[in-house]
Amino acid sequence: MSGFPWGEWAVGLGWAAGAALAVMLVTFAVAVRVGMHRVVDVAWGVGFAAVAGVSYAVSGASGGDDGRRLLLLVLTCVWGLRLAFHIAWRGRGHGEDPRYEAMLAKAPGGRRNLYALRMVYLLQGALVWLVSLPVQAGMYVSGGVGWIGWAGCAVWAVGLYFEAVGDRQMARFKADPANKGKIMDRGLWSLTRHPNYFGDFCVWWGIFLVAAGSWPVAAVTVAGPVVMSYLLIWGSGKRLLERSMAGREGFAEYAARTNGFFPGPPGGR
């Protein structure tokens, strides 16, 4: 990759890893103090914002395009902090997440906190660092954003819309006592069973397009959106959530008429 500052980027990778680790360790300390590990879900979005902020700061003298650098910072922070706020608001007044209760019940020797540190916090910190590779590399790319980058902004905007509007529609649905026990199948949820996960998918492929100023940059950072896509569709996102919902009344009918991930007209697949 002619002209790309490999050495400076390598240093930046270390700073980004440190930022992700710091967020997770601080969150772990808070979780131990309050006795509830569900707070790590809030740290997911905060971690991405921290990585973007640190990467922006340390890349200032690298020769990276200032417009691209600022754009990557804004796109990442808007997405990450909105997600963190939403999860914090949604979880207020609730106890421990059943997912973490089930996981920590398997802790060897009953050492729940150490097990959580290894299996949740450090793992999520590593994933934040890996998924955000396009943000980290894009800070060092010279040259203007170009039409591919602006197309990436459009994809990001579609993703943020699906995620934010989908979350809002679900919150309003759950707030109505008349909907207790029912399956949400309205609004964006009639186009896809997971508008928020589809939104995340678009956000990170959009950020990838903004960051990829040349094919070598794309080649070394594509692992980021690929890993995020795997997590959303086959990892801890859609697959696990639908497994937990499989026995709920009306879910089978909803799944039969509604697309599983990518939006589309009613019909399901």
NUSEFI-751714 format. One record per residue: x, y, z of N, C-alpha, C, CB in turn. Coordinates in pm, whole numbers, plus 50000, padded with zeros to 5 digits. Glycine has a CB too. Layout:
  n.px  n.py  n.pz ca.px ca.py ca.pz  c.px  c.py  c.pz cb.px cb.py cb.pz
     X     Y     Z     X     Y     Z     X     Y     Z     X     Y     Z
...
***
This chain:
  n.px  n.py  n.pz ca.px ca.py ca.pz  c.px  c.py  c.pz cb.px cb.py cb.pz
 50086 49882 50000 50000 50000 50000 50090 50122 50000 49903 50001 50123
 50123 50174 49886 50215 50285 49872 50166 50407 49948 50236 50318 49725
 50255 50463 50032 50223 50584 50105 50148 50562 50235 50144 50671 50019
 50104 50442 50261 50033 50417 50386 50133 50405 50500 49945 50289 50376
 50114 50478 50611 50210 50477 50722 50196 50354 50812 50194 50603 50805
 50254 50246 50767 50240 50120 50839 50286 50130 50984 50318 50012 50769
 50402 50192 51005 50455 50201 51141 50365 50280 51234 50592 50264 51139
 50314 50393 51185 50225 50474 51268 50094 50402 51296 50197 50609 51199
 50045 50329 51195 49922 50253 51218 49943 50144 51322 49872 50191 51087
 50060 50079 51319 50090 49975 51418 50086 50033 51559 50227 49912 51390
 50142 50153 51576 50135 50219 51706 49990 50250 51742 50220 50349 51706
 49915 50297 51643 49775 50327 51666 49694 50206 51707 49715 50388 51543
 49727 50089 51651 49659 49966 51690 49677 49939 51839 49711 49847 51608
 49798 49966 51888 49822 49947 52030 49742 50042 52117 49969 49964 52060
 49736 50169 52075 49657 50266 52149 49508 50227 52149 49675 50407 52089
 49459 50179 52035 49319 50138 52026 49290 50020 52117 49283 50103 51881
 49383 49924 52120 49366 49809 52209 49362 49854 52354 49479 49707 52188
 49448 49949 52388 49448 50001 52524 49319 50069 52560 49563 50095 52542
 49261 50143 52464 49134 50212 52490 49022 50111 52514 49098 50304 52372
 49015 50009 52429 48911 49907 52446 48927 49834 52578 48916 49807 52330
 49052 49801 52614 49077 49731 52740 49040 49819 52859 49224 49689 52750
 49074 49947 52853 49043 50037 52963 48893 50046 52987 49100 50176 52936
 48816 50059 52880 48670 50067 52895 48617 49941 52961 48603 50088 52758
 48665 49825 52918 48615 49699 52973 48657 49679 53118 48663 49582 52889
 48778 49719 53155 48823 49702 53293 48748 49796 53387 48974 49728 53303
 48725 49919 53343 48646 50011 53425 48504 49959 53442 48644 50152 53363
 48447 49907 53334 48312 49851 53340 48308 49730 53432 48263 49813 53200
 48412 49647 53427 48419 49530 53516 48420 49574 53661 48545 49446 53485
 48498 49677 53693 48503 49726 53830 48366 49776 53876 48608 49839 53842
 48297 49847 53788 48161 49894 53820 48067 49777 53841 48107 49987 53708
 48076 49677 53754 47988 49561 53763 48009 49484 53894 48011 49468 53644
 48133 49468 53934 48161 49399 54060 48104 49477 54177 48313 49379 54078
 48116 49609 54170 48068 49693 54279 47916 49686 54292 48111 49839 54257
 47845 49688 54178 47698 49686 54185 47644 49544 54184 47639 49763 54069
 47731 49445 54161 47688 49305 54162 47602 49266 54044 47614 49277 54286
 47631 49325 53927 47549 49297 53809 47633 49316 53683 47424 49388 53805
 47649 49208 53607 47737 49213 53490 47667 49257 53362 47800 49079 53468
 47538 49283 53367 47470 49327 53246 47518 49466 53202 47319 49329 53268
 47588 49538 53289 47638 49671 53251 47739 49662 53137 47702 49740 53371
 47795 49544 53113 47892 49530 53004 47826 49556 52869 47955 49389 53006
 47696 49537 52859 47628 49563 52732 47632 49712 52698 47483 49515 52738
 47631 49797 52800 47644 49941 52777 47784 49973 52727 47613 50020 52907
 47883 49902 52780 48023 49928 52744 48055 49892 52600 48114 49851 52837
 47974 49809 52536 47999 49769 52397 48005 49892 52306 47889 49672 52347
 47902 49975 52308 47901 50095 52226 48004 50197 52270 47766 50157 52227
 48021 50211 52403 48120 50305 52456 48261 50267 52411 48113 50310 52609
 48287 50137 52407 48419 50089 52365 48453 50132 52223 48426 49939 52375
 48358 50122 52133 48382 50164 51994 48407 50315 51987 48262 50126 51905
 48329 50391 52064 48349 50537 52064 48487 50571 52119 48239 50606 52148
 48531 50499 52223 48664 50525 52281 48774 50492 52182 48683 50442 52409
 48761 50381 52112 48862 50344 52011 48868 50450 51901 48829 50205 51950
 48752 50496 51856 48749 50599 51751 48813 50728 51800 48605 50625 51705
 48783 50766 51923 48838 50889 51977 48989 50883 51992 48776 50919 52109
 49040 50772 52046 49185 50757 52063 49254 50749 51928 49217 50631 52147
 49195 50675 51834 49255 50662 51701 49260 50797 51631 49175 50562 51616
 49156 50876 51647 49154 51010 51588 49264 51096 51648 49016 51078 51610
 49281 51088 51780 49380 51171 51849 49523 51137 51810 49363 51156 51999
 49555 51008 51802 49694 50968 51777 49732 50972 51630 49719 50829 51831
 49633 50988 51541 49661 50988 51397 49671 51128 51340 49553 50911 51323
 49667 51229 51424 49661 51365 51376 49775 51408 51285 49655 51455 51489
 49896 51358 51313 50012 51399 51234 50052 51294 51131 50129 51427 51325
 49962 51201 51101 49997 51088 51015 49984 51118 50866 49910 50970 51049
 49920 51228 50833 49894 51258 50692 49761 51205 50644 50002 51202 50607
 49682 51145 50734 49549 51099 50696 49458 51215 50663 49489 51015 50807
 49365 51191 50572 49274 51297 50530 49187 51341 50648 49185 51250 50413
 49190 51471 50679 49117 51522 50795 48967 51502 50783 49147 51669 50815
 48914 51515 50661 48771 51494 50642 48729 51351 50673 48732 51530 50501
 48807 51255 50624 48776 51114 50649 48790 51083 50798 48869 51021 50566
 48895 51136 50859 48919 51111 51001 48802 51160 51085 49048 51178 51047
 48758 51282 51059 48646 51337 51135 48518 51262 51107 48628 51484 51103
 48497 51224 50982 48377 51150 50945 48372 51016 51018 48371 51129 50794
 48483 50944 51021 48487 50815 51091 48462 50832 51240 48621 50747 51068
 48518 50937 51297 48496 50964 51439 48348 50989 51468 48580 51084 51485
 48286 51074 51387 48146 51108 51409 48054 50988 51388 48104 51223 51317
 48073 50916 51278 47987 50801 51249 47996 50697 51360 48026 50738 51115
 48117 50669 51406 48135 50567 51509 48077 50611 51643 48282 50534 51526
 48103 50736 51681 48056 50784 51810 47904 50799 51814 48122 50916 51844
 47844 50848 51706 47698 50861 51703 47634 50724 51720 47651 50926 51570
 47683 50626 51646 47628 50490 51658 47653 50432 51796 47688 50399 51551
 47779 50437 51843 47814 50372 51968 47748 50434 52089 47961 50375 51986
 47745 50565 52097 47687 50631 52214 47535 50622 52214 47731 50777 52219
 47473 50624 52096 47327 50603 52091 47292 50465 52142 47274 50622 51947
 47369 50366 52097 47344 50228 52140 47365 50214 52290 47436 50131 52064
 47472 50273 52343 47500 50264 52487 47387 50328 52568 47634 50333 52520
 47342 50445 52524 47233 50512 52596 47106 50430 52591 47207 50652 52537
 47076 50374 52474 46953 50294 52460 46957 50172 52552 46935 50249 52315
 47068 50102 52556 47077 49983 52639 47070 50018 52787 47207 49907 52611
 47136 50129 52825 47130 50173 52965 46987 50209 53004 47223 50293 52987
 46918 50280 52917 46779 50320 52944 46687 50199 52951 46729 50417 52838
 46707 50106 52858 46622 49986 52855 46642 49899 52978 46652 49906 52729
 46764 49896 53031 46794 49807 53142 46771 49866 53280 46934 49764 53132
 46731 49994 53287 46715 50057 53418 46608 49983 53500 46677 50206 53402
 46639 49960 53627 46545 49896 53717 46538 49745 53707 46412 49951 53694
 46614 49687 53613 46613 49542 53597 46733 49480 53669 46614 49504 53448
 46720 49355 53703 46830 49282 53765 46925 49225 53662 46777 49170 53852
 46998 49122 53700 47096 49062 53613 47029 49001 53489 47175 48955 53688
 47098 49009 53378 47051 48950 53253 47055 48798 53265 47136 48999 53132
 46946 48729 53228 46944 48582 53238 47057 48516 53160 46812 48529 53188
 47103 48578 53051 47214 48521 52974 47339 48511 53059 47241 48604 52849
 47367 48616 53134 47487 48617 53218 47469 48527 53340 47520 48759 53261
 47348 48521 53393 47322 48430 53504 47352 48286 53463 47177 48442 53552
 47306 48248 53345 47328 48112 53297 47476 48087 53272 47247 48085 53169
 47546 48185 53215 47687 48169 53187 47769 48160 53316 47738 48283 53102
 47741 48248 53411 47821 48253 53532 47792 48136 53626 47798 48383 53604
 47679 48071 53605 47650 47951 53685 47750 47839 53655 47507 47902 53657
 47818 47850 53542 47917 47748 53502 48058 47783 53549 47916 47731 53351
 48073 47893 53622 48207 47938 53662 48277 47834 53747 48197 48070 53740
 48399 47793 53710 48474 47693 53788 48501 47743 53930 48606 47658 53719
 48471 47658 54026 48498 47694 54165 48414 47808 54216 48641 47728 54180
 48310 47845 54145 48225 47954 54189 48287 48092 54174 48188 47933 54329
 48398 48103 54102 48465 48232 54084 48399 48308 53970 48617 48213 54057
 48282 48359 53998 48198 48419 53895 48262 48544 53834 48062 48455 53953
 48320 48628 53918 48375 48752 53866 48496 48729 53776 48413 48844 53980
 48585 48642 53817 48702 48613 53734 48661 48546 53603 48802 48524 53810
 48561 48460 53612 48511 48393 53492 48448 48496 53398 48409 48283 53529
 48373 48591 53456 48312 48695 53375 48418 48783 53311 48217 48780 53460
 48524 48815 53386 48631 48897 53330 48691 48832 53207 48740 48921 53435
 48716 48702 53216 48780 48631 53105 48686 48606 52989 48837 48500 53153
 48565 48562 53019 48474 48515 52914 48383 48624 52857 48391 48405 52968
 48372 48736 52927 48283 48842 52880 48361 48969 52849 48174 48871 52984
 48424 49026 52950 48486 49158 52934 48606 49157 52841 48528 49212 53070
 48701 49067 52865 48819 49064 52780 48784 49020 52638 48925 48970 52839
 48689 48928 52626 48646 48884 52494 48578 48999 52419 48550 48763 52505
 48491 49072 52487 48424 49183 52420 48523 49294 52384 48312 49240 52508
 48623 49316 52470 48724 49416 52438 48800 49378 52312 48820 49432 52553
 48835 49249 52299 48905 49203 52179 48818 49218 52055 48948 49056 52196
 48689 49190 52069 48598 49203 51955 48581 49349 51914 48463 49141 51988
 48573 49440 52011 48565 49582 51980 48687 49624 51897 48556 49667 52109
 48803 49580 51940 48926 49614 51868 48926 49558 51726 49049 49562 51945
 48882 49432 51713 48883 49367 51582 48780 49428 51487 48858 49218 51598
 48657 49445 51534 48551 49498 51449 48583 49641 51404 48417 49495 51522
 48652 49716 51490 48680 49857 51458 48806 49876 51375 48693 49935 51586
 48863 49771 51320 48982 49785 51235 48963 49886 51122 49019 49650 51177
 48847 49889 51054 48831 49990 50949 48843 50133 51002 48696 49973 50881
 48788 50158 51120 48800 50292 51180 48946 50325 51207 48718 50301 51310
 49017 50229 51264 49157 50253 51300 49243 50278 51176 49211 50134 51378
 49225 50198 51073 49305 50214 50951 49265 50338 50873 49293 50091 50862
 49134 50366 50868 49085 50479 50791 49140 50612 50838 48937 50482 50795
 49179 50620 50964 49235 50744 51017 49369 50779 50951 49253 50732 51168
 49433 50684 50888 49566 50705 50829 49564 50711 50677 49659 50595 50873
 49445 50703 50617 49434 50702 50472 49436 50846 50419 49305 50629 50427
 49523 50872 50324 49529 51004 50263 49432 51010 50145 49673 51038 50217
 49403 51129 50097 49311 51143 49986 49168 51162 50034 49318 51022 49895
 49086 51224 49951 48949 51253 49988 48862 51129 50002 48888 51344 49888
 48744 51149 50056 48653 51036 50082 48609 50969 49953 48530 51084 50161
 48569 51043 49852 48529 50983 49725 48389 50926 49728 48626 50875 49686
 48342 50883 49611 48203 50838 49600 48178 50709 49677 48168 50817 49454
 48279 50622 49688 48259 50499 49765 48237 50532 49912 48380 50403 49750
 48315 50628 49962 48297 50668 50100 48161 50730 50127 48405 50765 50138
 48114 50814 50034 47982 50874 50052 47871 50771 50039 47961 50986 49951
 47893 50670 49955 47797 50559 49949 47795 50486 50083 47833 50461 49834
 47913 50473 50143 47921 50412 50276 47842 50492 50379 48066 50399 50319
 47846 50626 50369 47767 50709 50460 47617 50681 50444 47795 50859 50434
 47575 50661 50320 47434 50631 50295 47396 50496 50356 47405 50630 50143
 47483 50396 50340 47457 50265 50400 47451 50277 50552 47566 50162 50358
 47545 50354 50610 47546 50379 50754 47414 50442 50799 47665 50469 50793
 47366 50539 50723 47243 50610 50759 47122 50515 50756 47219 50727 50663
 47118 50427 50657 47011 50327 50653 47018 50239 50777 47021 50241 50524
 47139 50198 50812 47156 50114 50929 47113 50182 51057 47299 50071 50941
 47154 50307 51075 47116 50379 51197 46965 50397 51204 47187 50518 51204
 46903 50421 51089 46757 50435 51086 46689 50307 51133 46709 50473 50944
 46729 50194 51075 46667 50066 51113 46690 50036 51260 46723 49952 51026
 46809 50065 51307 46840 50033 51446 46764 50124 51543 46990 50043 51471
 46775 50256 51521 46713 50350 51614 46561 50344 51609 46761 50491 51584
 46505 50341 51488 46359 50336 51475 46306 50202 51523 46317 50362 51330
 46377 50094 51490 46334 49963 51538 46334 49955 51689 46425 49856 51481
 46438 50008 51753 46443 50008 51900 46329 50091 51958 46579 50063 51948
 46303 50206 51896 46195 50292 51946 46060 50225 51930 46196 50426 51872
 46037 50160 51818 45910 50091 51797 45891 49978 51898 45902 50037 51655
 45998 49905 51926 45989 49797 52023 45963 49852 52163 46117 49713 52022
 46027 49962 52199 46007 50020 52332 45862 50064 52350 46102 50140 52354
 45805 50127 52248 45665 50171 52256 45571 50051 52264 45629 50259 52135
 45603 49945 52191 45521 49824 52193 45520 49762 52333 45573 49722 52089
 45638 49752 52394 45648 49690 52527 45587 49777 52635 45793 49661 52560
 45583 49907 52613 45528 49998 52714 45377 49987 52726 45567 50141 52682
 45312 49930 52627 45166 49914 52627 45129 49783 52696 45110 49918 52482
 45063 49787 52811 45028 49664 52883 44945 49567 52799 44952 49699 53008
 44873 49620 52701 44789 49534 52618 44871 49439 52531 44698 49618 52530
 45001 49471 52515 45085 49388 52429 45164 49283 52507 45181 49476 52353
 45142 49272 52636 45218 49178 52717 45200 49035 52665 45175 49186 52864
 45311 48968 52640 45308 48831 52591 45293 48818 52441 45199 48758 52656
 45272 48930 52372 45255 48926 52227 45389 48942 52155 45157 49036 52182
 45391 48904 52029 45510 48918 51944 45500 49049 51867 45523 48796 51847
 45607 49128 51872 45610 49253 51797 45622 49223 51648 45728 49343 51845
 45522 49266 51570 45522 49239 51426 45476 49361 51346 45432 49117 51395
 45504 49480 51400 45458 49602 51336 45578 49686 51290 45369 49683 51432
 45549 49787 51208 45654 49877 51164 45767 49804 51094 45708 49955 51280
 45889 49839 51130 46005 49773 51070 46011 49625 51105 46133 49840 51116
 45947 49589 51215 45947 49449 51258 45857 49362 51171 45902 49439 51403
 45783 49423 51080 45706 49346 50983 45789 49319 50857 45577 49419 50947
 45903 49388 50843 45990 49370 50727 46106 49275 50757 46045 49504 50682
 46150 49272 50881 46258 49183 50924 46237 49152 51072 46398 49247 50899
 46272 49032 51113 46256 48996 51253 46360 49065 51341 46266 48844 51270
 46460 49126 51279 46567 49188 51357 46613 49320 51293 46685 49092 51371
 46529 49424 51294 46571 49551 51234 46692 49612 51304 46458 49649 51237
 46707 49591 51435 46823 49647 51504 46951 49576 51465 46803 49640 51655
 46947 49445 51451 47067 49372 51408 47101 49404 51262 47046 49220 51425
 46999 49413 51177 47024 49452 51039 47084 49593 51035 46893 49447 50957
 47038 49680 51124 47094 49814 51132 47242 49812 51166 47019 49895 51233
 47281 49732 51265 47424 49718 51299 47504 49669 51179 47441 49621 51418
 47448 49574 51109 47512 49518 50990 47543 49630 50890 47423 49411 50925
 47444 49713 50861 47463 49822 50764 47561 49926 50816 47329 49888 50732
 47552 49959 50944 47642 50059 51002 47787 50020 50979 47614 50077 51152
 47821 49895 51007 47963 49856 51000 48011 49830 50858 47987 49733 51083
 47923 49789 50769 47965 49782 50629 47977 49923 50571 47866 49697 50547
 47893 50015 50617 47904 50153 50573 48034 50217 50620 47787 50234 50622
 48069 50197 50747 48195 50250 50800 48313 50190 50724 48207 50221 50951
 48304 50063 50691 48410 49998 50614 48431 50068 50480 48377 49850 50591
 48322 50103 50412 48332 50171 50282 48392 50312 50298 48194 50180 50216
 48358 50380 50406 48415 50512 50430 48566 50501 50453 48347 50579 50550
 48607 50399 50525 48749 50384 50562 48834 50332 50448 48762 50291 50680
 48777 50253 50360 48855 50183 50257 48890 50277 50143 48777 50061 50203
 48998 50353 50160 49039 50445 50055 49105 50378 49938 49131 50546 50111
 49146 50254 49953 49208 50178 49844 49188 50030 49873 49361 50212 49828
 49211 49945 49772 49184 49803 49793 49276 49742 49898 49198 49728 49663
 49404 49785 49913 49484 49725 50020 49428 49755 50159 49628 49775 50011
 49377 49877 50179 49316 49909 50308 49194 49821 50330 49277 50058 50314
 49114 49804 50226 48996 49718 50237 49037 49575 50271 48916 49720 50107
 49143 49526 50210 49186 49388 50231 49228 49362 50374 49299 49354 50137
 49294 49460 50438 49345 49436 50573 49244 49472 50681 49472 49516 50595
 49130 49529 50644 49031 49567 50746 48895 49501 50728 49013 49716 50746
 48875 49425 50621 48744 49366 50595 48703 49267 50704 48743 49297 50459
 48800 49218 50780 48767 49127 50890 48671 49192 50988 48893 49083 50962
 48679 49327 51002 48591 49396 51097 48444 49375 51068 48622 49542 51096
 48393 49418 50951 48251 49398 50923 48212 49251 50906 48213 49475 50799
 48308 49168 50861 48278 49025 50848 48251 48964 50985 48393 48951 50777
 48336 48996 51083 48316 48944 51218 48185 48996 51277 48435 48983 51309
 48158 49125 51258 48032 49179 51309 47913 49109 51245 48025 49330 51284
 47919 49085 51115 47810 49016 51046 47790 48876 51102 47839 49009 50894
 47900 48807 51127 47890 48672 51184 47823 48676 51321 48030 48608 51197
 47865 48769 51406 47807 48780 51539 47657 48809 51532 47877 48890 51619
 47617 48896 51442 47478 48937 51433 47388 48826 51380 47465 49058 51346
 47437 48752 51282 47351 48654 51214 47366 48514 51274 47383 48650 51065
 47489 48471 51297 47512 48332 51340 47570 48319 51480 47604 48265 51243
 47610 48430 51540 47673 48423 51671 47577 48455 51784 47789 48517 51677
 47607 48562 51858 47529 48596 51978 47405 48680 51948 47616 48669 52076
 47378 48710 51821 47264 48793 51787 47140 48715 51751 47300 48882 51674
 47106 48712 51623 46983 48651 51574 46966 48507 51619 46979 48657 51424
 47069 48427 51603 47055 48283 51631 47018 48256 51777 47185 48211 51597
 47090 48318 51871 47062 48293 52012 46928 48352 52054 47173 48351 52099
 46897 48471 52004 46770 48533 52043 46653 48450 51994 46760 48675 51987
 46659 48402 51871 46548 48323 51819 46539 48187 51887 46562 48305 51668
 46651 48134 51931 46647 48009 52006 46569 48028 52136 46790 47957 52035
 46589 48144 52201 46519 48169 52327 46371 48201 52306 46585 48284 52401
 46336 48247 52184 46198 48285 52157 46117 48174 52089 46196 48408 52070
 46184 48066 52055 46119 47962 51974 45991 47908 52037 46216 47849 51951
 45986 47900 52168 45869 47843 52234 45758 47942 52264 45910 47778 52358
 45779 48069 52232 45677 48169 52264 45558 48159 52170 45738 48310 52258
 45441 48181 52226 45319 48172 52146 45320 48276 52034 45195 48191 52234
 45297 48234 51912 45289 48321 51798 45420 48344 51725 45237 48449 51840
 45532 48297 51784 45659 48325 51718 45675 48246 51589 45774 48294 51811
 45632 48121 51588 45646 48038 51468 45570 48100 51351 45596 47895 51494
 45451 48153 51377 45371 48215 51272 45439 48345 51224 45228 48245 51322
 45492 48421 51320 45563 48544 51286 45685 48514 51199 45605 48619 51413
 45760 48411 51238 45880 48375 51161 45844 48326 51022 45958 48267 51235
 45729 48265 51007 45689 48211 50878 45653 48321 50778 45571 48117 50895
 45612 48437 50828 45568 48542 50737 45663 48662 50731 45432 48590 50778
 45773 48657 50808 45863 48773 50816 46007 48732 50789 45853 48839 50954
 46076 48807 50705 46215 48776 50672 46301 48768 50798 46272 48880 50577
 46397 48677 50795 46477 48652 50913 46577 48761 50945 46549 48525 50898
 46636 48825 50843 46739 48925 50870 46728 49043 50774 46878 48864 50860
 46743 49018 50646 46736 49127 50548 46589 49165 50523 46804 49086 50415
 46556 49293 50525 46418 49336 50510 46359 49296 50376 46408 49485 50527
 46232 49271 50377 46161 49237 50255 46012 49232 50282 46209 49103 50198
 45931 49221 50178 45786 49215 50198 45746 49090 50274 45713 49220 50063
 45633 49092 50342 45587 48974 50415 45589 48849 50328 45445 48996 50470
 45626 48740 50387 45640 48614 50314 45733 48523 50389 45691 48638 50171
 45836 48583 50453 45926 48506 50539 46018 48414 50464 45847 48427 50635
 46128 48385 50533 46219 48282 50479 46320 48246 50586 46291 48332 50349
***
